[in-house]
Amino acid sequence: MPGTLEHKRSYLACLNEARFGIAWGAVGAARFCAEAALSYVKDRVLFGGSLAGKQLTQQKLVYMDEALETAQRRALDIARMKDAGTLSARDISRAKMENVSMACDVARLARRMMGANGIMADYHVMRHMCNLEAVYTYEGTDDVHMLARGRAITGINAF
């Protein structure tokens, strides 16, 4: 019966499964964008050389690489906790929130590194960027996850 404790637990379990998948999917979308940007800057000749050979470009590539590695480790950690039966809603909330935020940042950065070509359908970065903005919203925005995590830390519901 809707409104019962069992119904609410079932709903939260469904949300947590979706959020678990989103934490992984965000890594995949971000990886695609980073790889597209890398391919683009290697081929793009500017100021007498490959754009990939410019200091600021390499700094951006390193940022994306570090962000992706951290997010992938986070997703792997929650998968291992899930397998061990120790995964909490707080852990899933953190992974969804942080991985989607990272993916949005990487997609934006990749789009900017590609200049006007970053919005072209040929490269698919803009499509991933738009999809990630949608993913940011569904299954809870950062604001919702902050409140859920705050409740887990304090024991006080601020909703």
MDTraj code that builds the backbone (N, CA, C; nanometers):
import mdtraj as md
import numpy as np

residues = "MET PRO GLY THR LEU GLU HIS LYS ARG SER TYR LEU ALA CYS LEU ASN GLU ALA ARG PHE GLY ILE ALA TRP GLY ALA VAL GLY ALA ALA ARG PHE CYS ALA GLU ALA ALA LEU SER TYR VAL LYS ASP ARG VAL LEU PHE GLY GLY SER LEU ALA GLY LYS GLN LEU THR GLN GLN LYS LEU VAL TYR MET ASP GLU ALA LEU GLU THR ALA GLN ARG ARG ALA LEU ASP ILE ALA ARG MET LYS ASP ALA GLY THR LEU SER ALA ARG ASP ILE SER ARG ALA LYS MET GLU ASN VAL SER MET ALA CYS ASP VAL ALA ARG LEU ALA ARG ARG MET MET GLY ALA ASN GLY ILE MET ALA ASP TYR HIS VAL MET ARG HIS MET CYS ASN LEU GLU ALA VAL TYR THR TYR GLU GLY THR ASP ASP VAL HIS MET LEU ALA ARG GLY ARG ALA ILE THR GLY ILE ASN ALA PHE".split()
xyz = np.array([
    [0.0844, -0.1172, 0.0000],
    [0.0000, 0.0000, 0.0000],
    [0.0899, 0.1249, 0.0000],
    [0.0636, 0.2202, -0.0930],
    [0.1431, 0.3424, -0.0959],
    [0.1383, 0.4163, 0.0379],
    [0.2500, 0.4717, 0.0750],
    [0.2580, 0.5452, 0.2005],
    [0.3075, 0.4619, 0.3168],
    [0.3130, 0.3321, 0.2997],
    [0.3622, 0.2461, 0.4074],
    [0.5141, 0.2504, 0.4101],
    [0.5700, 0.2097, 0.5232],
    [0.7145, 0.2056, 0.5377],
    [0.7765, 0.1121, 0.4351],
    [0.7120, -0.0010, 0.4109],
    [0.7630, -0.0966, 0.3127],
    [0.7664, -0.0342, 0.1727],
    [0.6617, 0.0410, 0.1389],
    [0.6546, 0.1081, 0.0091],
    [0.7663, 0.2109, -0.0028],
    [0.7905, 0.2872, 0.1015],
    [0.8962, 0.3886, 0.0990],
    [1.0340, 0.3238, 0.0855],
    [1.0567, 0.2123, 0.1533],
    [1.1842, 0.1406, 0.1411],
    [1.2036, 0.0886, -0.0007],
    [1.0956, 0.0394, -0.0600],
    [1.1015, -0.0119, -0.1964],
    [1.1364, 0.1005, -0.2930],
    [1.0760, 0.2161, -0.2742],
    [1.1020, 0.3319, -0.3586],
    [1.2472, 0.3753, -0.3443],
    [1.2979, 0.3825, -0.2224],
    [1.4369, 0.4231, -0.1995],
    [1.5335, 0.3203, -0.2579],
    [1.5011, 0.1929, -0.2476],
    [1.5862, 0.0888, -0.3054],
    [1.5947, 0.1062, -0.4562],
    [1.4837, 0.1399, -0.5197],
    [1.4821, 0.1629, -0.6641],
    [1.5685, 0.2843, -0.6993],
    [1.5527, 0.3925, -0.6240],
    [1.6344, 0.5125, -0.6461],
    [1.7832, 0.4818, -0.6283],
    [1.8158, 0.4055, -0.5263],
    [1.9564, 0.3735, -0.5008],
    [2.0159, 0.2906, -0.6138],
    [1.9383, 0.1983, -0.6695],
    [1.9874, 0.1200, -0.7834],
    [2.0140, 0.2112, -0.9026],
    [1.9227, 0.3042, -0.9265],
    [1.9412, 0.3981, -1.0372],
    [2.0625, 0.4866, -1.0130],
    [2.0772, 0.5357, -0.8927],
    [2.1911, 0.6220, -0.8601],
    [2.3234, 0.5476, -0.8719],
    [2.3233, 0.4195, -0.8346],
    [2.4419, 0.3361, -0.8483],
    [2.4831, 0.3301, -0.9955],
    [2.3875, 0.3046, -1.0828],
    [2.4157, 0.2990, -1.2259],
    [2.4601, 0.4320, -1.2827],
    [2.4001, 0.5387, -1.2338],
    [2.4363, 0.6726, -1.2802],
    [2.5809, 0.7055, -1.2431],
    [2.6232, 0.6640, -1.1251],
    [2.7621, 0.6900, -1.0827],
    [2.8602, 0.6285, -1.1828],
    [2.8259, 0.5099, -1.2344],
    [2.9104, 0.4456, -1.3348],
    [2.8926, 0.5107, -1.4720],
    [2.7704, 0.5366, -1.5114],
    [2.7436, 0.5944, -1.6433],
    [2.8076, 0.7303, -1.6621],
    [2.8125, 0.8085, -1.5563],
    [2.8747, 0.9404, -1.5635],
    [3.0233, 0.9281, -1.5976],
    [3.0876, 0.8265, -1.5428],
    [3.2299, 0.8042, -1.5725],
    [3.2459, 0.7738, -1.7216],
    [3.1596, 0.6914, -1.7756],
    [3.1677, 0.6574, -1.9173],
    [3.1481, 0.7779, -2.0075],
    [3.0508, 0.8610, -1.9772],
    [3.0255, 0.9805, -2.0578],
    [3.1434, 1.0771, -2.0492],
    [3.1967, 1.0945, -1.9293],
    [3.3109, 1.1840, -1.9120],
    [3.4335, 1.1306, -1.9862],
    [3.4542, 0.9999, -1.9797],
    [3.5679, 0.9393, -2.0502],
    [3.5559, 0.9627, -2.2007],
    [3.4352, 0.9465, -2.2551],
    [3.4156, 0.9721, -2.3970],
    [3.4553, 1.1158, -2.4307],
    [3.4087, 1.2112, -2.3503],
    [3.4376, 1.3527, -2.3768],
    [3.5872, 1.3813, -2.3676],
    [3.6528, 1.3258, -2.2684],
    [3.7974, 1.3471, -2.2517],
    [3.8737, 1.2874, -2.3704],
    [3.8342, 1.1694, -2.4140],
    [3.9012, 1.1058, -2.5266],
    [3.8761, 1.1811, -2.6569],
    [3.7566, 1.2341, -2.6735],
    [3.7253, 1.3140, -2.7924],
    [3.8097, 1.4416, -2.7933],
    [3.8224, 1.5052, -2.6783],
    [3.9042, 1.6267, -2.6691],
    [4.0512, 1.5949, -2.6978],
    [4.1005, 1.4851, -2.6419],
    [4.2399, 1.4456, -2.6655],
    [4.2643, 1.4219, -2.8141],
    [4.1774, 1.3492, -2.8779],
    [4.1918, 1.3224, -3.0210],
    [4.1898, 1.4526, -3.1001],
    [4.0993, 1.5405, -3.0639],
    [4.0861, 1.6683, -3.1331],
    [4.2122, 1.7530, -3.1179],
    [4.2616, 1.7690, -2.9954],
    [4.3776, 1.8572, -2.9751],
    [4.5051, 1.7985, -3.0346],
    [4.5134, 1.6670, -3.0479],
    [4.6294, 1.6060, -3.1144],
    [4.6312, 1.6407, -3.2633],
    [4.5117, 1.6451, -3.3234],
    [4.5012, 1.6714, -3.4667],
    [4.4979, 1.8209, -3.5008],
    [4.4606, 1.9029, -3.4067],
    [4.4416, 2.0467, -3.4321],
    [4.5756, 2.1177, -3.4289],
    [4.6115, 2.1794, -3.5409],
    [4.7363, 2.2556, -3.5500],
    [4.7036, 2.4023, -3.5274],
    [4.7775, 2.4610, -3.4350],
    [4.7540, 2.6001, -3.3974],
    [4.8868, 2.6604, -3.3535],
    [4.9153, 2.7805, -3.3968],
    [5.0388, 2.8496, -3.3605],
    [5.1627, 2.7649, -3.3893],
    [5.1634, 2.7011, -3.5055],
    [5.2811, 2.6279, -3.5497],
    [5.2999, 2.4889, -3.4922],
    [5.2002, 2.4356, -3.4236],
    [5.2148, 2.3007, -3.3696],
    [5.0820, 2.2452, -3.3212],
    [5.0857, 2.1197, -3.2818],
    [4.9663, 2.0535, -3.2314],
    [4.9178, 2.1240, -3.1046],
    [4.7889, 2.1422, -3.0950],
    [4.7309, 2.2024, -2.9748],
    [4.7611, 2.1168, -2.8516],
    [4.7806, 1.9872, -2.8714],
    [4.8144, 1.8978, -2.7597],
    [4.9512, 1.9292, -2.6999],
    [5.0347, 1.9993, -2.7745],
    [5.1681, 2.0336, -2.7257],
    [5.1736, 2.1659, -2.6513],
    [5.0615, 2.2242, -2.6235],
    [5.0571, 2.3524, -2.5517],
    [5.0362, 2.3274, -2.4027],
    [5.1000, 2.4087, -2.3218],
    [5.0992, 2.3880, -2.1765],
    [4.9587, 2.3867, -2.1167],
    [4.8779, 2.4857, -2.1514],
    [4.7436, 2.4924, -2.0921],
    [4.6568, 2.3755, -2.1363],
    [4.6764, 2.3299, -2.2590],
    [4.6014, 2.2135, -2.3062],
    [4.6404, 2.0906, -2.2253],
    [4.7693, 2.0717, -2.2040],
    [4.8127, 1.9559, -2.1263],
    [4.7639, 1.9642, -1.9825],
    [4.7610, 2.0847, -1.9261],
    [4.7083, 2.1018, -1.7901],
    [4.5623, 2.0562, -1.7842],
    [4.4835, 2.0916, -1.8831],
    [4.3422, 2.0523, -1.8874],
    [4.3274, 1.9013, -1.9044],
    [4.4124, 1.8427, -1.9876],
    [4.4088, 1.6980, -2.0067],
    [4.4439, 1.6241, -1.8777],
    [4.5415, 1.6750, -1.8047],
    [4.5792, 1.6135, -1.6769],
    [4.4649, 1.6257, -1.5769],
    [4.4009, 1.7421, -1.5712],
    [4.2862, 1.7597, -1.4813],
    [4.1791, 1.6550, -1.5120],
    [4.1467, 1.6378, -1.6409],
    [4.0433, 1.5416, -1.6792],
    [4.0853, 1.3994, -1.6425],
    [4.2113, 1.3659, -1.6662],
    [4.2610, 1.2323, -1.6340],
    [4.2509, 1.2040, -1.4839],
    [4.2907, 1.2988, -1.4018],
    [4.2832, 1.2823, -1.2564],
    [4.1392, 1.2710, -1.2090],
    [4.0527, 1.3552, -1.2640],
    [3.9113, 1.3521, -1.2252],
    [3.8482, 1.2184, -1.2617],
    [3.8796, 1.1676, -1.3799],
    [3.8262, 1.0391, -1.4236],
    [3.8771, 0.9248, -1.3374],
    [4.0048, 0.9273, -1.3051],
    [4.0589, 0.8196, -1.2218],
    [3.9936, 0.8182, -1.0839],
    [3.9768, 0.9341, -1.0248],
    [3.9129, 0.9434, -0.8933],
    [3.7684, 0.8926, -0.8991],
    [3.6946, 0.9339, -1.0005],
    [3.5543, 0.8932, -1.0134],
    [3.5422, 0.7435, -1.0398],
    [3.6312, 0.6900, -1.1203],
    [3.6258, 0.5465, -1.1486],
    [3.6567, 0.4661, -1.0224],
    [3.7520, 0.5126, -0.9444],
    [3.7821, 0.4445, -0.8175],
    [3.6632, 0.4515, -0.7228],
    [3.5956, 0.5671, -0.7202],
    [3.4778, 0.5828, -0.6350],
    [3.3694, 0.4834, -0.6769],
    [3.3471, 0.4715, -0.8071],
    [3.2458, 0.3782, -0.8573],
    [3.2847, 0.2337, -0.8258],
    [3.4111, 0.2026, -0.8393],
    [3.4578, 0.0681, -0.8077],
    [3.4430, 0.0391, -0.6582],
    [3.4721, 0.1383, -0.5761],
    [3.4565, 0.1216, -0.4307],
    [3.3117, 0.0908, -0.3937],
    [3.2160, 0.1640, -0.4537],
    [3.0771, 0.1367, -0.4165],
    [3.0314, 0.0017, -0.4717],
    [3.0882, -0.0401, -0.5848],
    [3.0538, -0.1725, -0.6380],
    [3.1041, -0.2814, -0.5430],
    [3.2224, -0.2624, -0.4907],
    [3.2764, -0.3607, -0.3959],
    [3.1961, -0.3618, -0.2663],
    [3.1547, -0.2434, -0.2190],
    [3.0710, -0.2378, -0.0993],
    [2.9362, -0.3041, -0.1245],
    [2.8820, -0.2844, -0.2438],
    [2.7545, -0.3474, -0.2787],
    [2.7692, -0.4995, -0.2750],
    [2.8763, -0.5495, -0.3343],
    [2.9012, -0.6943, -0.3329],
    [2.9176, -0.7478, -0.1910],
    [2.9778, -0.6670, -0.1033],
    [3.0018, -0.7089, 0.0348],
    [2.8792, -0.6875, 0.1240],
    [2.7756, -0.6208, 0.0712],
    [2.6558, -0.5941, 0.1505],
    [2.6723, -0.4803, 0.2493],
    [2.7706, -0.3933, 0.2280],
    [2.7960, -0.2819, 0.3205],
    [2.7641, -0.1456, 0.2608],
    [2.7071, -0.1425, 0.1419],
    [2.6787, -0.0171, 0.0734],
    [2.5592, 0.0537, 0.1374],
    [2.5768, 0.1797, 0.1708],
    [2.4689, 0.2577, 0.2322],
    [2.4139, 0.3592, 0.1317],
    [2.2958, 0.4102, 0.1615],
    [2.2356, 0.5146, 0.0783],
    [2.3266, 0.6368, 0.0742],
    [2.3936, 0.6661, 0.1837],
    [2.4861, 0.7796, 0.1896],
    [2.6017, 0.7594, 0.0915],
    [2.6559, 0.6395, 0.0837],
    [2.7651, 0.6104, -0.0095],
    [2.7196, 0.6274, -0.1550],
    [2.6020, 0.5766, -0.1845],
    [2.5487, 0.5871, -0.3203],
    [2.5215, 0.7326, -0.3550],
    [2.4656, 0.8063, -0.2622],
    [2.4351, 0.9467, -0.2831],
    [2.5630, 1.0245, -0.3141],
    [2.6667, 0.9994, -0.2372],
    [2.7955, 1.0672, -0.2585],
    [2.8506, 1.0341, -0.3974],
    [2.8488, 0.9074, -0.4346],
    [2.9040, 0.8666, -0.5635],
    [2.8250, 0.9276, -0.6797],
    [2.6930, 0.9268, -0.6702],
    [2.6113, 0.9854, -0.7770],
    [2.6407, 1.1340, -0.7872],
    [2.6394, 1.2029, -0.6756],
    [2.6589, 1.3472, -0.6748],
    [2.7976, 1.3850, -0.7275],
    [2.9007, 1.3224, -0.6754],
    [3.0372, 1.3607, -0.7115],
    [3.0735, 1.3168, -0.8526],
    [3.0304, 1.1976, -0.8936],
    [3.0657, 1.1519, -1.0279],
    [2.9930, 1.2303, -1.1369],
    [2.8687, 1.2647, -1.1136],
    [2.7965, 1.3441, -1.2129],
    [2.8535, 1.4851, -1.2187],
    [2.8870, 1.5412, -1.1056],
    [2.9481, 1.6742, -1.1042],
    [3.0799, 1.6729, -1.1814],
    [3.1617, 1.5706, -1.1573],
    [3.2879, 1.5563, -1.2293],
    [3.2626, 1.5446, -1.3784],
    [3.1667, 1.4617, -1.4162],
    [3.1393, 1.4386, -1.5575],
    [3.0924, 1.5665, -1.6266],
    [3.0092, 1.6437, -1.5594],
    [2.9660, 1.7723, -1.6160],
    [3.0853, 1.8643, -1.6363],
    [3.1745, 1.8703, -1.5386],
    [3.2948, 1.9543, -1.5502],
    [3.3839, 1.9086, -1.6658],
    [3.4062, 1.7788, -1.6771],
    [3.4909, 1.7249, -1.7842],
    [3.4271, 1.7513, -1.9198],
    [3.2971, 1.7303, -1.9319],
    [3.2288, 1.7536, -2.0596],
    [3.2380, 1.9005, -2.1002],
    [3.2172, 1.9910, -2.0037],
    [3.2282, 2.1340, -2.0334],
    [3.3694, 2.1699, -2.0774],
    [3.4674, 2.1183, -2.0067],
    [3.6067, 2.1472, -2.0390],
    [3.6427, 2.0913, -2.1770],
    [3.6006, 1.9699, -2.2061],
    [3.6270, 1.9099, -2.3372],
    [3.5625, 1.9936, -2.4472],
    [3.4394, 2.0356, -2.4251],
    [3.3696, 2.1189, -2.5241],
    [3.4456, 2.2483, -2.5480],
    [3.4945, 2.3096, -2.4438],
    [3.5683, 2.4354, -2.4571],
    [3.7026, 2.4152, -2.5254],
    [3.7678, 2.3043, -2.4984],
    [3.8975, 2.2765, -2.5609],
    [3.8824, 2.2595, -2.7123],
    [3.7667, 2.2185, -2.7557],
    [3.7418, 2.1942, -2.8966],
    [3.6877, 2.3174, -2.9679],
    [3.6756, 2.4274, -2.8954],
    [3.6265, 2.5504, -2.9555],
    [3.4877, 2.5315, -3.0131],
    [3.4634, 2.5953, -3.1264],
    [3.3316, 2.5865, -3.1901],
    [3.2994, 2.4436, -3.2328],
    [3.4019, 2.3629, -3.2614],
    [3.3765, 2.2242, -3.2998],
    [3.3165, 2.1434, -3.1848],
    [3.3335, 2.1901, -3.0630],
    [3.2792, 2.1203, -2.9475],
    [3.1280, 2.1156, -2.9429],
    [3.0631, 2.2037, -3.0179],
    [2.9159, 2.2025, -3.0206],
    [2.8614, 2.1308, -3.1431],
    [2.9515, 2.0868, -3.2297],
    [2.9091, 2.0206, -3.3526],
    [2.8691, 1.8758, -3.3251],
    [2.7661, 1.8301, -3.3927],
    [2.7166, 1.6935, -3.3750],
    [2.8207, 1.5890, -3.4141],
    [2.9137, 1.6260, -3.5010],
    [3.0166, 1.5314, -3.5462],
    [3.1015, 1.4768, -3.4317],
    [3.1165, 1.5541, -3.3266],
    [3.2059, 1.5159, -3.2169],
    [3.1336, 1.4578, -3.0959],
    [3.0054, 1.4772, -3.0831],
    [2.9200, 1.4189, -2.9788],
    [2.9459, 1.4704, -2.8371],
    [3.0391, 1.5615, -2.8183],
    [3.0677, 1.6106, -2.6832],
    [2.9498, 1.6907, -2.6297],
    [2.8934, 1.7750, -2.7124],
    [2.7796, 1.8569, -2.6686],
    [2.6599, 1.7683, -2.6320],
    [2.6394, 1.6620, -2.7072],
    [2.5296, 1.5685, -2.6763],
    [2.5500, 1.5076, -2.5382],
    [2.6719, 1.4632, -2.5102],
    [2.6998, 1.4077, -2.3775],
    [2.6848, 1.5144, -2.2693],
    [2.7290, 1.6356, -2.2991],
    [2.7179, 1.7446, -2.2019],
    [2.5715, 1.7707, -2.1671],
    [2.4851, 1.7736, -2.2676],
    [2.3415, 1.7942, -2.2427],
    [2.2810, 1.6767, -2.1661],
    [2.3188, 1.5554, -2.2032],
    [2.2681, 1.4378, -2.1313],
    [2.3113, 1.4407, -1.9852],
    [2.4340, 1.4817, -1.9598],
    [2.4834, 1.4875, -1.8216],
    [2.4084, 1.5928, -1.7401],
    [2.3703, 1.7018, -1.8031],
    [2.2909, 1.8026, -1.7316],
    [2.1562, 1.7438, -1.6905],
    [2.1003, 1.6592, -1.7760],
    [1.9746, 1.5923, -1.7408],
    [1.9981, 1.4933, -1.6266],
    [2.1074, 1.4183, -1.6345],
    [2.1411, 1.3206, -1.5304],
    [2.1637, 1.3911, -1.3966],
    [2.2211, 1.5104, -1.4017],
    [2.2413, 1.5894, -1.2799],
    [2.1072, 1.6097, -1.2082],
    [2.0023, 1.6323, -1.2856],
    [1.8713, 1.6629, -1.2285],
    [1.7970, 1.5395, -1.1807],
    [1.7903, 1.4342, -1.2627],
    [1.7094, 1.3210, -1.2185],
    [1.7845, 1.2346, -1.1192],
    [1.7076, 1.1668, -1.0393],
    [1.7561, 1.0880, -0.9244],
    [1.8200, 1.1771, -0.8180],
    [1.7890, 1.3055, -0.8212],
    [1.8306, 1.3979, -0.7162],
    [1.9433, 1.4903, -0.7576],
    [1.9181, 1.6207, -0.7450],
    [2.0231, 1.7195, -0.7713],
    [2.1221, 1.7191, -0.6554],
    [2.2293, 1.7938, -0.6689],
    [2.3276, 1.8042, -0.5611],
    [2.2626, 1.8531, -0.4314],
    [2.1665, 1.9443, -0.4427],
    [2.0991, 1.9954, -0.3232],
    [2.0297, 1.8830, -0.2465],
    [1.9601, 1.7967, -0.3182],
    [1.8910, 1.6849, -0.2538],
    [1.9921, 1.5906, -0.1900],
    [2.1001, 1.5623, -0.2600],
    [2.2011, 1.4714, -0.2057],
    [2.2737, 1.5323, -0.0855],
    [2.2935, 1.6621, -0.0872],
    [2.3545, 1.7283, 0.0290],
    [2.2650, 1.7125, 0.1520],
    [2.1350, 1.7284, 0.1327],
    [2.0425, 1.7126, 0.2448],
    [2.0405, 1.5680, 0.2950],
    [2.0420, 1.4733, 0.2029],
    [2.0424, 1.3313, 0.2423],
    [2.1716, 1.2966, 0.3163],
    [2.2818, 1.3477, 0.2673],
    [2.4100, 1.3203, 0.3325],
    [2.4178, 1.3914, 0.4675],
    [2.3643, 1.5135, 0.4745],
    [2.3617, 1.5855, 0.6023],
    [2.2789, 1.5129, 0.7062],
    [2.1672, 1.4558, 0.6619],
    [2.0823, 1.3765, 0.7521],
    [2.1587, 1.2536, 0.8015],
    [2.2343, 1.1908, 0.7111],
    [2.3110, 1.0710, 0.7512],
    [2.4207, 1.1075, 0.8512],
    [2.4763, 1.2247, 0.8386],
    [2.5840, 1.2675, 0.9290],
    [2.5286, 1.3129, 1.0639],
    [2.4205, 1.3927, 1.0623],
    [2.3689, 1.4530, 1.1852],
    [2.2564, 1.3737, 1.2513],
    [2.1853, 1.2946, 1.1716],
    [2.0680, 1.2270, 1.2227],
    [1.9460, 1.3179, 1.2241],
    [1.9592, 1.4389, 1.1694],
    [1.8494, 1.5358, 1.1673],
    [1.8058, 1.5580, 1.0225],
    [1.6761, 1.5435, 0.9991],
    [1.6215, 1.5629, 0.8652],
    [1.5989, 1.7103, 0.8409],
    [1.6658, 1.7674, 0.7402],
    [1.6519, 1.9091, 0.7070],
    [1.5650, 1.9313, 0.5839],
    [1.4982, 1.8254, 0.5367],
    [1.4117, 1.8409, 0.4196],
    [1.2912, 1.9239, 0.4578],
])
top = md.Topology()
chain = top.add_chain()
for i, resn in enumerate(residues, 1):
    res = top.add_residue(resn, chain, resSeq=i)
    for name in ("N", "CA", "C"):
        top.add_atom(name, md.element.get_by_symbol(name[0]), res)
traj = md.Trajectory(xyz[None], top)
